[in-house]
Structure formats: C-alpha cells, structure tokens
C-alpha cells in the first residue's frame, strides 16, 4: 500500500511539474525580455518593403539632413535591425485583433505606424507580404 501511495505521489508531482506555469520565473522573464520581438523571417520581409518603396528617396533625403547617422545605420544591417526591433518592441500590439502579437501585426505597424496599425491595409501589400513570408519559411525548411 505504501508503495502505491509513493508511486501516486510521484505521478502527481510529475503532473504538477509538467503543468507548472514557468512564465513567471525570473530566468524566463529575462529571456523573453531579451528576445527580439520580430523574427528574422518577418524582419527580412519588412526590409523587402523598405528597399522597394517608391517613397523612400523623399523621406531618406529629409532624414539624412536631420540625422547624419541615418545613412550609416541604414547601410549597416545590424544597426538597422536593432532600430526596427526597438521600434517594434515599443509599439507592439495586436493590430488585427486575433489575440496574438506576431509578424502580421509588425507588418501593420511598419505600414501604418504604432498608433494606426489597426486600420485597413492595401490588399496588394498584404498579399505580397504573405508571399514573402511563405517563400522565406519554405526556404528555411529546405535548408
């Protein structure tokens, strides 16, 4: 009988450990805070839109005159990625109301800004973005 009680206790303890919410542990919180919000796939597809944007020349000229460090940062992939990550971390929100903050929300934040991301997005923009994510994801699975 004692053996059965010990086994039952061990099973219950194992179930408790498996079901435990570890999201409140300091190590888990620190890792989540340090992790960049935007994945590399998502960031790459967002970058594709920046590099093909027709309005880039006008805004880039204005930013260069206001911020001399702008050209060197935009030409340095690490600096540019860190800048976008910081912006997305600051304005992260569920733009499409699906209960998650993911790549599609970051795409909307990129297009509509941190305060207007819940607005309608152009179909062609969303369609092209979805194609980019699908292509990059399939290439990662193959490689």
ZIQUIMO-V759635 format. One record per residue. SS is DSSP state (2 for helix, 1 for strand, 0 for the rest). PHI is phi in whole degrees, 0 to 359 (* if undefined). BURIAL is b if it has 16 or more other C-alpha atoms within 10 Angstrom, else e. Layout:
BEGIN
ss=<SS | SS>
phi=<PHI | PHI>
burial=<BURIAL | BURIAL>
END
This chain:
BEGIN
ss=<0 | 2 | 2 | 2 | 2 | 2 | 2 | 2 | 2 | 2 | 2 | 2 | 2 | 2 | 2 | 2 | 2 | 2 | 2 | 0 | 0 | 2 | 2 | 2 | 0 | 2 | 2 | 2 | 2 | 2 | 2 | 2 | 2 | 2 | 0 | 0 | 0 | 0 | 0 | 2 | 2 | 2 | 2 | 2 | 2 | 2 | 2 | 2 | 2 | 2 | 2 | 2 | 0 | 0 | 0 | 2 | 2 | 2 | 2 | 2 | 2 | 2 | 2 | 2 | 2 | 2 | 0 | 0 | 0 | 2 | 2 | 2 | 2 | 2 | 0 | 0 | 2 | 2 | 2 | 2 | 2 | 2 | 2 | 2 | 2 | 2 | 2 | 2 | 2 | 2 | 2 | 0 | 0 | 0 | 0 | 0 | 0 | 0 | 0 | 0 | 0 | 0 | 2 | 2 | 2 | 2 | 2 | 2 | 2 | 2 | 2 | 2 | 0 | 0 | 0 | 0 | 0 | 0 | 0 | 0 | 0 | 0 | 2 | 2 | 2 | 2 | 2 | 2 | 2 | 2 | 2 | 2 | 2 | 2 | 2 | 2 | 2 | 2 | 2 | 2 | 2 | 2 | 0>
phi=<* | 298 | 296 | 293 | 294 | 295 | 297 | 298 | 298 | 295 | 295 | 297 | 295 | 297 | 297 | 298 | 294 | 293 | 268 | 296 | 272 | 268 | 294 | 270 | 294 | 304 | 295 | 290 | 297 | 296 | 295 | 293 | 291 | 280 | 291 | 293 | 289 | 258 | 291 | 296 | 299 | 297 | 299 | 298 | 288 | 296 | 298 | 302 | 291 | 295 | 287 | 253 | 289 | 286 | 274 | 298 | 301 | 297 | 292 | 294 | 300 | 296 | 291 | 297 | 289 | 279 | 230 | 300 | 283 | 305 | 298 | 291 | 289 | 291 | 269 | 252 | 306 | 294 | 298 | 297 | 296 | 297 | 296 | 296 | 300 | 297 | 296 | 292 | 296 | 292 | 255 | 306 | 196 | 276 | 287 | 259 | 70 | 267 | 85 | 229 | 251 | 219 | 304 | 292 | 291 | 294 | 297 | 293 | 297 | 298 | 281 | 253 | 91 | 294 | 253 | 231 | 288 | 275 | 286 | 296 | 250 | 300 | 305 | 300 | 297 | 295 | 298 | 296 | 297 | 299 | 297 | 299 | 299 | 296 | 295 | 295 | 297 | 292 | 294 | 293 | 291 | 285 | 272>
burial=<e | e | e | e | e | e | e | e | e | e | e | e | e | e | e | e | e | e | e | e | e | e | e | e | e | e | e | e | e | e | e | e | e | e | e | b | b | b | e | e | b | b | b | b | b | b | b | e | b | e | e | e | e | e | e | e | e | e | e | e | e | e | e | e | e | e | e | e | e | b | e | e | e | e | e | e | e | e | e | b | b | e | e | b | b | e | b | b | e | e | e | b | b | b | b | b | e | e | e | e | b | b | b | b | b | b | b | b | b | b | b | b | e | b | e | e | b | b | e | e | e | e | e | e | e | e | e | e | b | e | e | b | b | e | e | b | e | e | e | e | e | e | e>
END
